[in-house]
Amino acid sequence: MSATPRPTVFVTRGIPLRAAELLREHVDLRVWGQERNMMPDEIRQAVPGIHGLLVHPPTRVDKAILDAAGPQLKVVGTMSVGLDHIDLRECASRKIAVGYTPDVLTDATAELTVALTLSTCRRFKEAFDAVVNGGWGTWDNAQYLCGKEVKSSVIGIVGMGRIGFATAQRLKAFKPSRILYSGKHPKVYATELDAEYVTFEDLLRESDFVIVCLSVNSGNIGLFNADTFKKMKKSAIFINTSRGVVVNQNDLYEALKLGQIYAAGLDVTTPEPLPLDSPLLTLPNVIITPHIGSATERARSAMAELTVKNILAGLKGEPLPSPVHV
Ligand SMILES: O=C(O)C(=O)CO
């Protein structure tokens, strides 16, 4: 009697060992072995015949990839909370289940957002460079590397979802004067922080820190552009840990260079990795981290395990533990 063949799952990046072992117990695993994002043609070549696909942003899952995979593909599990790299409608129309990893990365991403906020307002990039390059100044100049404080500032959170809220909770400990937020609807849970629901325009005008924690949709691509930067205070600090596409990067560069805003801290860019000749890298008042919002051992292990559970459930035709509802 021949045994039922095991399903095949393709993984677009390495995953923590425990999650890989869990997957290997049940499926034939194929893993992209290189330390870089796959190019679309490389994925198309890798996926024919697979039953499950485990992806990491920014690797795109679109019609062409799904066509290349074939009709036996049952489940896509993304190791992310962001879904902008997946054509959800196309998956739904083919009855391919999609799972994602909200919640388990909220704390890690909020901590990174706070870290970026503090390191930008306290000019860490210039400070680190000064130590390494012999520019360590003294108190002779009382203004040497002076930055800004969160204390008594107005914090504006654009997108008070899980990560926005967790960020605001943490920043509240720094005693800002107000916390504002904008979005489609006021959030009941935001009252716990005395956060004020305001229009996007008011948030731009009044905030000392504009902190972007949005999930991307077709309505917010390029939302931060020359117009929006002009509406911010000259002293405003712009932080983005959402996705690079919500920012027009050329306009951000101009705004920073011309002093229309004070500084920026970005964990996400377009593209990723950011090319080494990006003009943003020439500015002293920009701190950029390489999309490490969820990069803690705890978060990444939890994300990988949840993704594996999503995939195993999808392969069996069972409800996913963390499904995306289209
Ligand atoms: O989960 C996501 O969407 C991420 O960007 C991970 O950092």
PDBQT file of the ligand as one rigid body, heavy atoms in Angstrom, charges set to zero:
ROOT
HETATM    1  O1  LIG A 401       4.920  42.121  10.503  1.00  0.00    +0.000 OA
HETATM    2  C1  LIG A 401       5.186  43.037   9.725  1.00  0.00    +0.000 C 
HETATM    3  O2  LIG A 401       4.373  43.474   8.908  1.00  0.00    +0.000 OA
HETATM    4  C2  LIG A 401       6.513  43.602   9.746  1.00  0.00    +0.000 C 
HETATM    5  O3  LIG A 401       6.772  44.584   9.144  1.00  0.00    +0.000 OA
HETATM    6  C3  LIG A 401       7.525  42.880  10.555  1.00  0.00    +0.000 C 
HETATM    7  O4  LIG A 401       8.432  43.729  11.153  1.00  0.00    +0.000 OA
ENDROOT
TORSDOF 0
